[in-house]
Amino acid sequence: MIRKIPREEWRGELDSFSRQHEGWIVSVKVAGADGEVKTEARELPLQGVSADSPSNDRVDIMIGESPKSHVTRVVDPVDVAIDVTPEGAERALQIRGADGTTTTIEFRSPMRAADVDGMPGR
């Protein structure tokens, strides 16, 4: 099931999403307007996803821990949605950009945040 997030709720939803999923292992894929899909990050910890400011809808996606593996993707979004499993676990965050691309942040192991018993120490 895809749950679309209204534009006025992007900042709050993305902040909440980041707090709940910080450190979770994700892959980031970008589908171009032509349908070609490229993987920008594979199996790296999520650092956060945030909307810049109320006056600017730009969304920053930060992945990876070390400078060598760190990936930042910036999207000028027109649509933000969360892909949810039938059990209620968030499977992926999808951001459709003004340039026609769709960026998907997909969890390696989707599960409900309430079912996670803490994160391992770093």
C-alpha positions, 0 to 999 in steps of 0.5 A: 500500500502506498501512503501519500504524504500531503505537502504541508506534512513533509517536514514533520513526516520526514523528521519522524521517519528519520528518527524512527529509522536512523541507522537502518540498512537501506539501498537508494535507487533512482528511476529516471523519467525514461524508466532506467533505474540506477542504484546510488547506494546499496546496503548502507545505514540511513542517516536521515531524510529532511525537508530543507525549510518551509520556504524551500521544499528541497529534500536531502537524503543522507546515507552511510557512516564513513566519509568513504561511504557517505552519499547525499542525494538532493531532490526537488520533490513534487510527491512524497509517499511511503510504501507500507507492507500489509502488516504495517511495516514501512518498506520504502520511502518514495520521492518523485522529483520535479525532474521526472525521477523517482528516488526510492529509499528501500529497507533491507528488512522492512519491519514496524519500528515498534517491533525493533528492540533498539539498534546495535551500538556503533 
